Amino acid sequence: MSRTHRIKPGEFPVRDSFLPFSQPWIEEEEIQAVAEVLKSGWLTTGKKTMEFESEFARYIGSPIALAFNSCTGGLHCALAALGIGPGDEVITSVFTFAATANVVCQLGAEPVFVDIDPSTLNMDFKKIEEKISPKTKAIIPVHYGGRPCPMDEIVSLARKYDLFVVEDAAHALGAIYKGKKIGALGSEVACFSFYPTKCITTGEGGMNTTASPELAEKMKIWRLHGISRDAWDRYQKGGSWYYEVVSPGYKYNLTDIASALGVEQLKKVERFQKRREELALKYREALKDFPFILPPPFEEGRHAWHLFPIQLKLEELNCTREEFVDALAKENIGTSVHFIPLHLMPYYRNKGLKEGDFPCAENAFRRLISLPLFPKMSDEDLESVVQALRKLVEWYSK
């Protein structure tokens, strides 16, 4: 990188308007679908949600899909339906959003964290087995950024020790591993997210896929107060008002309003996925000579590219990650950081964890920036991000 003609960050910003880190792509089809539900007289979980579940299961290649009001709710119900509770341990990545571990704690069990592979940022498979104890009941692999974990190895290890596998697939809709989509790979449950930053959105929402009718029935009951009949069964003509509480369930059902969004968004999932991949490849080519560690290629299927995280080579830059992020904001470029390792959070520190326990996650965290990546982005938007990065690298180069 040339150090001539350097311009201070924020001086003559590369963009006149702010480019957000992410933005959903809502079109007229989604608006009309929601309007139809609003006019129908039935707003909560009903026929539209059933349609969304059916179409999602077909897309994934899973026998069953169940809709939830969030991926968090889906994870919580999956673990509850599997009988996870006090005295149990659940192994997962330390490098994930809080929900992955919080739901374990909410059931009275203990999350047991594993450090990450510094290249892929997924949980390091080689470090899982050493964490297994007589109390271990499940493994939650997290497909970080949309890159599939080595599911063959994880499922095989789980079967060896008679453990459940519940995938945190919040980032991984559209990802493919060895010819099959995430969500149809032999785990007990895979849990997807439809938060506004994800590949498709329902505003807030999630979906679980499973091949087990028995487990699906348990999750369906846990999803809605633990009662034996949902509202659709009770309030339609011929339905019965009578129900029984069979477990102390939650309130995690998805509305037909949200599902109307989901049905239309799902029709576009392959278009969205293709555009994410195009943008990721453009980033990789444009940034290959920058002082960044870029996401490695994925050759065992298809990466979902929910995120495009770069790691700054801080030894070549005269700044911290925080200074670099602030400088990008001055250039009107939105970013995020995925994630703060959970053992650094006060709640988990109070459980006896401390800085230094998971060095790979800590090292990645200090360097990480998630760049804007969403299907609605134009090539010109991406070029403005590259221009801003080039400007800052020239300013901060040692």
C-alpha positions as CSV (number, residue, x, y, z in Angstrom):
1,M,0.0,0.0,0.0
2,S,1.3,3.4,-0.9
3,R,1.6,5.9,1.9
4,T,1.5,9.0,-0.3
5,H,-1.5,11.3,-0.4
6,R,-2.9,10.0,2.8
7,I,-6.2,11.5,3.9
8,K,-7.3,11.6,7.5
9,P,-10.3,9.4,8.3
10,G,-13.5,11.4,8.1
11,E,-11.9,14.0,5.9
12,F,-13.8,13.8,2.5
13,P,-15.7,10.6,3.4
14,V,-16.0,8.1,0.6
15,R,-19.8,8.1,1.0
16,D,-22.3,10.9,1.3
17,S,-24.9,8.6,2.9
18,F,-24.5,5.9,5.5
19,L,-24.2,2.3,4.4
20,P,-25.7,0.1,7.1
21,F,-24.1,-3.1,8.2
22,S,-27.2,-5.0,7.0
23,Q,-30.6,-4.2,5.6
24,P,-33.6,-6.5,4.8
25,W,-34.9,-6.7,1.3
26,I,-38.7,-6.3,1.5
27,E,-40.6,-6.0,-1.8
28,E,-44.3,-5.6,-2.8
29,E,-44.9,-9.4,-2.5
30,E,-44.2,-9.3,1.2
31,I,-46.3,-6.2,1.8
32,Q,-49.3,-7.7,-0.1
33,A,-48.9,-11.1,1.8
34,V,-49.0,-9.3,5.1
35,A,-52.0,-7.2,4.1
36,E,-53.9,-10.4,3.1
37,V,-53.3,-11.9,6.5
38,L,-54.4,-8.6,8.2
39,K,-57.6,-8.7,6.2
40,S,-58.2,-12.4,6.9
41,G,-59.3,-12.0,10.5
42,W,-56.7,-14.6,11.7
43,L,-53.5,-13.1,12.9
44,T,-51.8,-15.5,15.2
45,T,-50.4,-19.0,14.4
46,G,-52.6,-20.6,11.8
47,K,-52.8,-21.7,8.1
48,K,-50.1,-19.2,6.9
49,T,-47.6,-20.5,9.6
50,M,-48.4,-24.1,8.6
51,E,-47.7,-23.1,5.0
52,F,-44.4,-21.5,5.9
53,E,-43.4,-24.7,7.9
54,S,-44.3,-26.9,5.0
55,E,-42.4,-24.9,2.4
56,F,-39.4,-24.5,4.7
57,A,-39.2,-28.3,5.3
58,R,-39.4,-28.8,1.6
59,Y,-36.6,-26.3,0.9
60,I,-34.2,-27.8,3.5
61,G,-35.0,-31.4,2.7
62,S,-36.2,-32.2,6.2
63,P,-39.3,-34.2,7.1
64,I,-40.5,-31.6,9.7
65,A,-40.2,-27.9,10.3
66,L,-41.7,-26.0,13.3
67,A,-41.9,-22.2,13.4
68,F,-40.9,-20.1,16.4
69,N,-40.9,-16.5,17.3
70,S,-37.1,-16.5,17.4
71,C,-34.2,-18.8,17.0
72,T,-33.6,-18.4,20.7
73,G,-37.1,-19.8,21.4
74,G,-36.3,-22.7,19.0
75,L,-33.1,-23.6,20.8
76,H,-34.8,-23.4,24.2
77,C,-37.7,-25.6,23.2
78,A,-35.3,-28.1,21.4
79,L,-33.2,-28.6,24.6
80,A,-36.3,-28.7,26.8
81,A,-37.9,-31.4,24.6
82,L,-34.7,-33.4,24.7
83,G,-34.9,-33.4,28.5
84,I,-31.9,-31.1,29.2
85,G,-32.0,-29.9,32.8
86,P,-30.3,-29.4,36.1
87,G,-27.0,-31.3,36.5
88,D,-26.6,-31.7,32.7
89,E,-23.8,-30.1,30.6
90,V,-24.0,-28.9,27.0
91,I,-20.9,-28.3,24.9
92,T,-20.8,-25.4,22.6
93,S,-18.6,-22.7,21.1
94,V,-17.4,-19.8,23.2
95,F,-17.6,-17.7,20.1
96,T,-21.3,-17.2,19.6
97,F,-24.2,-14.9,20.5
98,A,-25.4,-15.1,24.1
99,A,-28.6,-16.9,23.3
100,T,-26.7,-20.2,22.4
101,A,-25.5,-20.5,26.0
102,N,-28.2,-18.6,27.8
103,V,-30.9,-21.1,26.9
104,V,-28.8,-23.9,28.5
105,C,-28.6,-21.9,31.7
106,Q,-32.3,-21.1,31.7
107,L,-32.9,-24.9,31.8
108,G,-30.7,-25.2,34.9
109,A,-27.9,-26.9,32.9
110,E,-24.3,-25.7,32.4
111,P,-22.7,-24.6,29.1
112,V,-19.2,-26.0,28.6
113,F,-17.3,-23.9,26.1
114,V,-14.8,-24.9,23.4
115,D,-12.3,-22.6,21.8
116,I,-12.4,-22.0,18.0
117,D,-10.4,-22.9,15.0
118,P,-8.5,-19.6,14.3
119,S,-9.0,-20.0,10.6
120,T,-12.7,-20.9,10.3
121,L,-13.9,-19.3,13.6
122,N,-16.1,-22.4,14.1
123,M,-15.7,-24.5,17.3
124,D,-12.5,-26.5,17.0
125,F,-13.7,-30.1,16.5
126,K,-10.4,-31.5,17.8
127,K,-11.1,-29.8,21.2
128,I,-14.6,-31.2,21.7
129,E,-13.9,-34.7,23.0
130,E,-11.7,-33.5,25.8
131,K,-14.7,-31.5,27.2
132,I,-17.0,-34.5,27.3
133,S,-17.8,-35.7,30.9
134,P,-20.4,-38.1,32.4
135,K,-22.7,-35.0,32.8
136,T,-22.6,-34.1,29.1
137,K,-25.9,-34.5,27.3
138,A,-25.6,-32.5,24.1
139,I,-23.4,-30.6,21.7
140,I,-24.5,-27.4,20.0
141,P,-22.3,-26.7,17.0
142,V,-22.6,-23.1,15.7
143,H,-22.2,-22.5,12.0
144,Y,-20.3,-19.2,12.4
145,G,-21.0,-16.7,9.7
146,G,-22.8,-19.3,7.6
147,R,-19.8,-21.7,7.2
148,P,-20.8,-25.2,8.0
149,C,-19.1,-27.0,10.9
150,P,-17.7,-30.5,10.2
151,M,-21.0,-32.2,10.9
152,D,-20.0,-35.7,9.9
153,E,-17.3,-35.7,12.6
154,I,-19.5,-34.0,15.2
155,V,-22.5,-36.3,14.7
156,S,-20.2,-39.3,14.7
157,L,-18.6,-38.2,18.0
158,A,-22.0,-37.5,19.5
159,R,-23.2,-41.0,18.6
160,K,-20.0,-42.5,20.2
161,Y,-20.9,-40.9,23.5
162,D,-24.7,-41.1,23.2
163,L,-25.1,-37.3,23.0
164,F,-27.7,-35.2,21.3
165,V,-26.8,-32.7,18.6
166,V,-28.7,-29.4,18.3
167,E,-27.4,-27.1,15.6
168,D,-27.3,-23.4,16.0
169,A,-27.9,-22.6,12.4
170,A,-28.9,-19.0,12.9
171,H,-26.3,-17.9,10.3
172,A,-26.6,-20.9,8.0
173,L,-29.9,-20.9,6.0
174,G,-28.9,-21.9,2.5
175,A,-25.6,-23.5,3.5
176,I,-24.8,-26.9,2.1
177,Y,-22.5,-29.5,3.6
178,K,-21.4,-32.5,1.4
179,G,-24.5,-32.3,-0.8
180,K,-27.1,-31.7,1.9
181,K,-28.5,-28.4,3.3
182,I,-27.8,-27.5,6.9
183,G,-30.9,-28.7,8.7
184,A,-30.9,-32.1,7.1
185,L,-27.6,-33.6,8.3
186,G,-28.6,-36.1,11.0
187,S,-28.7,-33.9,14.1
188,E,-31.7,-34.1,16.4
189,V,-32.6,-30.5,15.7
190,A,-31.3,-27.5,13.7
191,C,-32.4,-24.0,14.7
192,F,-32.6,-21.2,12.2
193,S,-33.1,-17.4,12.6
194,F,-35.2,-14.9,10.7
195,Y,-33.9,-11.8,12.4
196,P,-33.7,-8.7,10.1
197,T,-30.0,-9.2,9.4
198,K,-30.4,-12.9,8.4
199,C,-30.7,-14.3,4.9
200,I,-34.5,-14.1,5.0
201,T,-36.5,-12.3,7.6
202,T,-39.9,-12.4,9.3
203,G,-39.0,-9.4,11.5
204,E,-38.4,-11.7,14.4
205,G,-38.7,-15.4,14.0
206,G,-37.1,-18.8,13.8
207,M,-37.6,-22.4,12.5
208,N,-36.5,-25.8,13.8
209,T,-36.0,-28.8,11.5
210,T,-36.0,-32.4,12.7
211,A,-36.6,-35.9,11.4
212,S,-38.2,-37.1,14.6
213,P,-42.1,-36.9,14.8
214,E,-41.9,-37.6,18.5
215,L,-39.4,-34.8,19.1
216,A,-41.4,-32.4,16.9
217,E,-44.6,-33.1,18.9
218,K,-42.7,-32.3,22.2
219,M,-41.3,-29.1,20.7
220,K,-44.7,-28.1,19.5
221,I,-46.1,-28.5,23.0
222,W,-43.2,-26.6,24.6
223,R,-43.7,-23.9,22.1
224,L,-47.1,-22.9,23.3
225,H,-47.6,-23.0,27.1
226,G,-47.2,-26.8,27.3
227,I,-50.8,-27.2,26.2
228,S,-52.2,-30.1,24.2
229,R,-54.1,-28.0,21.6
230,D,-53.1,-24.7,19.9
231,A,-55.5,-21.9,19.1
232,W,-56.1,-23.0,15.6
233,D,-57.3,-26.4,16.8
234,R,-59.5,-24.8,19.4
235,Y,-61.1,-21.9,17.6
236,Q,-61.9,-23.2,14.2
237,K,-65.3,-24.7,13.4
238,G,-65.5,-28.1,14.8
239,G,-62.6,-27.5,17.2
240,S,-62.9,-28.2,20.9
241,W,-62.3,-25.6,23.7
242,Y,-60.8,-28.3,25.9
243,Y,-57.1,-28.6,26.4
244,E,-54.6,-30.0,28.9
245,V,-51.3,-28.6,30.2
246,V,-48.8,-31.4,29.8
247,S,-45.6,-29.5,30.4
248,P,-44.6,-26.0,31.8
249,G,-44.1,-24.6,28.3
250,Y,-43.2,-21.2,26.9
251,K,-44.8,-18.7,24.5
252,Y,-42.7,-19.0,21.4
253,N,-45.2,-19.4,18.6
254,L,-44.8,-17.5,15.3
255,T,-47.7,-15.4,14.1
256,D,-49.4,-15.7,10.7
257,I,-48.4,-12.0,10.1
258,A,-44.7,-12.9,10.4
259,S,-45.2,-16.2,8.5
260,A,-46.6,-14.3,5.6
261,L,-43.3,-12.4,5.3
262,G,-41.5,-15.7,5.6
263,V,-43.4,-17.5,2.8
264,E,-42.6,-14.7,0.4
265,Q,-39.0,-14.3,1.6
266,L,-38.4,-18.1,1.2
267,K,-39.3,-17.9,-2.4
268,K,-36.3,-15.6,-2.9
269,V,-33.8,-17.4,-0.7
270,E,-31.7,-18.7,-3.6
271,R,-31.5,-15.3,-5.2
272,F,-30.5,-13.8,-1.9
273,Q,-27.9,-16.5,-1.4
274,K,-26.5,-16.1,-4.9
275,R,-26.0,-12.4,-4.3
276,R,-24.4,-12.9,-0.9
277,E,-21.9,-15.3,-2.6
278,E,-21.2,-12.8,-5.4
279,L,-20.5,-10.0,-2.9
280,A,-18.3,-12.3,-0.7
281,L,-16.2,-13.2,-3.8
282,K,-15.8,-9.6,-4.8
283,Y,-14.6,-8.8,-1.3
284,R,-12.1,-11.6,-1.4
285,E,-10.7,-10.5,-4.7
286,A,-10.6,-6.7,-3.8
287,L,-9.1,-7.2,-0.3
288,K,-6.6,-10.0,-1.0
289,D,-3.5,-7.7,-0.7
290,F,-4.8,-5.8,2.3
291,P,-3.3,-6.4,5.8
292,F,-6.4,-8.5,6.7
293,I,-7.0,-12.2,7.4
294,L,-9.9,-13.0,5.2
295,P,-12.5,-15.9,5.6
296,P,-11.0,-19.0,4.0
297,P,-12.8,-20.7,1.1
298,F,-15.2,-23.5,1.8
299,E,-14.8,-26.5,-0.5
300,E,-17.2,-29.1,1.1
301,G,-20.4,-27.5,-0.1
302,R,-21.8,-24.0,0.1
303,H,-21.1,-21.2,2.5
304,A,-24.2,-19.1,3.4
305,W,-22.2,-15.9,3.7
306,H,-24.3,-14.4,6.5
307,L,-21.2,-12.5,7.5
308,F,-18.0,-11.4,5.9
309,P,-15.6,-11.0,8.8
310,I,-12.1,-9.7,8.4
311,Q,-9.3,-9.8,11.0
312,L,-7.0,-6.9,11.0
313,K,-3.3,-7.6,11.0
314,L,-2.8,-5.2,13.9
315,E,1.0,-5.8,13.9
316,E,1.0,-4.0,10.5
317,L,-1.4,-1.2,11.5
318,N,-0.9,1.7,13.9
319,C,-4.4,1.4,15.5
320,T,-6.7,-0.7,17.5
321,R,-9.8,-2.5,16.1
322,E,-11.9,0.1,17.9
323,E,-10.1,3.0,16.2
324,F,-10.5,1.3,12.8
325,V,-14.3,0.7,13.4
326,D,-14.7,4.4,14.5
327,A,-12.8,5.6,11.4
328,L,-15.0,3.5,9.1
329,A,-18.1,5.1,10.7
330,K,-16.7,8.5,9.8
331,E,-16.5,7.3,6.2
332,N,-20.2,6.4,6.5
333,I,-19.6,2.6,6.5
334,G,-21.5,0.6,9.1
335,T,-19.9,-2.5,10.6
336,S,-20.4,-4.9,13.5
337,V,-18.3,-7.3,15.5
338,H,-19.2,-11.0,15.8
339,F,-18.7,-11.9,18.6
340,I,-17.5,-11.0,22.1
341,P,-16.4,-14.4,23.5
342,L,-18.9,-15.4,26.1
343,H,-16.3,-16.2,28.8
344,L,-15.5,-12.5,28.8
345,M,-19.1,-11.5,29.7
346,P,-19.8,-10.7,33.4
347,Y,-22.3,-13.5,33.9
348,Y,-20.0,-16.2,32.7
349,R,-16.9,-14.7,34.4
350,N,-18.9,-15.1,37.6
351,K,-19.1,-18.8,36.9
352,G,-15.3,-18.9,37.2
353,L,-14.2,-18.3,33.6
354,K,-11.5,-15.7,32.9
355,E,-9.5,-14.0,30.2
356,G,-6.9,-16.4,28.8
357,D,-9.1,-19.5,29.0
358,F,-9.9,-19.4,25.2
359,P,-6.9,-17.7,23.5
360,C,-8.0,-18.3,19.9
361,A,-11.4,-16.7,20.4
362,E,-9.8,-13.8,22.3
363,N,-7.2,-13.2,19.6
364,A,-9.8,-13.2,16.8
365,F,-12.1,-10.9,18.8
366,R,-9.5,-8.3,19.2
367,R,-9.0,-8.1,15.4
368,L,-12.5,-8.8,14.0
369,I,-14.8,-6.5,12.0
370,S,-17.9,-7.7,10.1
371,L,-18.2,-5.8,6.9
372,P,-21.6,-4.8,5.3
373,L,-23.0,-7.8,3.4
374,F,-26.6,-8.1,2.3
375,P,-28.4,-8.9,-0.9
376,K,-29.7,-5.4,-1.5
377,M,-26.1,-4.0,-1.6
378,S,-25.0,-2.8,-5.0
379,D,-21.5,-3.3,-6.5
380,E,-21.1,0.5,-6.0
381,D,-21.8,0.1,-2.3
382,L,-19.2,-2.7,-2.0
383,E,-16.6,-0.6,-3.9
384,S,-17.2,2.3,-1.5
385,V,-16.4,-0.1,1.4
386,V,-13.2,-1.2,-0.3
387,Q,-12.3,2.5,-0.9
388,A,-12.8,3.3,2.7
389,L,-10.7,0.3,3.8
390,R,-7.9,1.3,1.4
391,K,-8.0,4.9,2.7
392,L,-7.8,3.7,6.4
393,V,-5.0,1.2,5.7
394,E,-2.9,3.9,4.0
395,W,-3.6,6.2,7.0
396,Y,-2.8,3.6,9.7
397,S,0.0,1.7,8.0
398,K,3.2,1.6,10.1
